[in-house]
Amino acid sequence: MYNNVNISSVGPHLVEIWVRGWAIAREVAPPVKDSGALRVEVGWPDQQRRYVFPAVSNSFRHLAATIVEPWVFLKVCAPQQAVSPLLPSRWQIQDPGFMMICSSPMAALPDNLPGNYTLDVIPDLPVPVARILTAAGTIAAMGRIALVDNYVIYDRIETHPDHRRRGLGSRLMKALESLGAAHGNRKGILVATTAGRALYETLGWQLYSQYTSVVIPGPLAV
């Protein structure tokens, strides 16, 4: 059981850095301040818009009560039990998320990759990418970073199911850390799944806040 985080301690500036980095990494419009949140016009069929709040607030409660269109997400740095009582029944709570930070170098790992995997780093992109490839050249693991102020925002860190439990996720994170350090950015932020949180904690990441997402599901927009 995870301990609750005091949501009043969550810094709006750090949340804003995270949202700005997420928008860069996903190549969508930058966030704007709206209704006490940061609003991002995403424009995907399964996510039209998102509002990100640093804490539960009257503005969060108001949006939850008034929004009726599908595929608008409300996201807030708070545990599910603090959010659920505020939601009309049309909202659906997503799997729990965890905003995490890392202010010092991650735990050291062996330089060599296991088996016949190779590391492929593409640093000179607006969103730098690191990949771990199989001997056949297929992608076994992949992740991206966005750089905002002095922070590295880690995004879409994923290991293919056929290649999990081989240490690839940890190696990928270290490669992304090196990409960020090459730009002078050393402090990290990410939002993890439950499984991802366990991996990142072994590397030295710390929980900053529980992170709850809710959405009104509906037909996919065309």
Secondary structure, DSSP 8 states (H G I E B T S, - for coil): ------GGG--HHHHHHHHHHHHHHHT----EEETTEEEEEEEETTEEEEEEESS--HHHHHHHHH--STTEEEEESS-HHHHGGG--TT-EE-S-EEEEEE-S------SS-STT-EEEEE-SSSS-EEEEE-TTS-EEEEEEEEEETTEEEEEEEEE-GGG-SSSHHHHHHHHHHHHHHHTT--EEEEEE-HHHHHHHHHTT-EEEEEEEEEE---S---
